[in-house]
Structures are given as structure tokens and as C-alpha cells.
Amino acid sequence: MALVQALSETRRYWLPVAAAALCLLATSFGPPPLIAYVLIMAAFGFCFDAATAWLARAGGTGGMHDYKQ
């Protein structure tokens, strides 16, 4: 039960990473260049989305509240 709960809480991070992996896998099968380009750019976008969501959830990463002047 704890594993299912952990997976459902973190699906915001692993779903975009899995989508990026599927895009790159589909690219490896040799589609036309334009389709390959779109799939690679989508993979970068999915990774960027997962990384920014992960960083947004991390605490203590700094910001206006931590570093007042």
C-alpha cells in the first residue's frame, strides 16, 4: 500500500520522465527527420517539466523570502 501511495504522490515527476523516454525510444526506430526532431524536442520539454516541478517542490532552494535585502 505504501508503494502505491508513493507512486501516486510522485507521478507528477515520473510521468513526464516516462513520456520523455517513450519519445526517445520512438525516435530510435528511425522516423522521418521532421518527426524525429519533434519527438526529441518533446522529450526535452518533458524532462524540463519534470525538473522544474521537482525543484518547485523542494524546500529551502532560496528565493525572495530567504534572501531579503
N, C-alpha and C positions, 0 to 999 in steps of 0.2 A: 504494500500500500504506500509506503514511503517513497518507493521508486517512482510510482505513477504520479504522486504529488510533486515530486522534484522535477519530473519531466514536464508536467503541465505548467509549473511555475516558470520554467526556463525556456518554454517553447518560443518565446519572443526572440531568443538568441539562436537556438539551434535550427529553427525552421528556415531563416534566411541563409544560414551556412549550408544547410542541406540543399536548398534551391540553387545556390552557387555551385555546389559540387555537381548537381544534375546538369546545369548549364555547361560546365566544363566537360563533363562526360559526353554530353550530346555533341559538343564541338569536336571531340576526339574522333568521332565517327566520320568526319570528312564532309560536312555540308558545304554548300557554295560559300565563297568568301564573304559575301554580304551577310549571310545568315550567321556565319561563324563570328563575324565582328559584332553583330547584335548580341549573340549569346555571351561572348566574352565581356562586353560592356555591362550586360545584365548581371553577370557573375560578380564583377567589381562593385556594382551597385548594391547587390545583396550583401556582400561582405562589409561594405561601408555602413549599411543599415544595421547590421548585427553589431558591429563595433561601436557605433555611436549609441545604440540602445544599451549596450553593456556599460559603456562609460557613463551614461546618464544615470544609471542605477548605482554606480559605485559611489560610496561616500568619501568625503574628505579629498576630493580632487581639486579643491581650490575654487575660487570664484569671488564674486563681489562681497559676499558675507564673510569670507575668511581673510581677505586682504584689503581691508579698508585703509584709505589714506587720509 
